[in-house]
Structures are given as structure tokens and as C-alpha cells.
Amino acid sequence: MIVWFGIAQIVVALLAMLVCIVEYARKRGPNDYTLGATLLVGVLLIAQLVVGIVQPGAGHPAEGDPLEFWMYLIVALLIPFGAAFWALVDRKHTANLVLVVVNFAVAVMVYRMMVIWG
């Protein structure tokens, strides 16, 4: 795992969380800003999936348990897209609170993946 890319993912996820907090505080439903920020987090996780496939082939395998790393990555990859879909279905302002939790969870999971990778 590339350290600067992992840190960038964490920063983007935390910024997306802040955007969702602001929109929740303003009692607005999910909009382009909250869904776009969450989907950006998901796109970065897709890029992390590619990095996770290429890095061991380039001679940089995970120092920790590779199964644990991949399970974190797969679950972290599914969460933002599932939450964004759910927010599109449930257009209440509380959907933004769910997006807050999702973005924070992804930031924590990416940090854990960085620890596992070494």
C-alpha cells in the first residue's frame, strides 16, 4: 500500500464526512455534494484495489495478514456504494447522517489497512 495514497484517502474520507455533517446540520437531504463526496471515496477505494493487486507483483507484499487486508478492502469498497444507493432511495436529511458514519468508517478502515500492510 502506498503511504501517501492511503493518507490522501483518509483525508478525502474525513472531508467527505465534514461535508455530510454540514448538510445534515442544515437539515438538507442527500444532494450532489454529499453523494459526490461519498462516491469519490468509493472511487479512491477502487484505485486502492488496483494498487493492492499490483504492489505484491512489484515486490512490495503486505507485512501483515493479506487475508485481513483484503477483507478490509472489500468491505470498505462495498460500504460507500451501498450507502450512496440507500441515500438515493431514502431522501430524508437523516440519510446524510448515515453518510457521515460511512465516511468515518472508511477512514478508519483505510488506516487499519495501512497498519496491516506495514
Secondary structure by P-SEA (a helix, b strand, c coil): ccaaaaaaaaaaaaaaaaaaaaaaaacccccaaaaaaaaaaaaaaaaaaaaaaaaaaacccccccaaaaaaaaaaaaaaaaaaaaaaaaccccaaaaaaaaaaaaaaaaaaaaaaaac
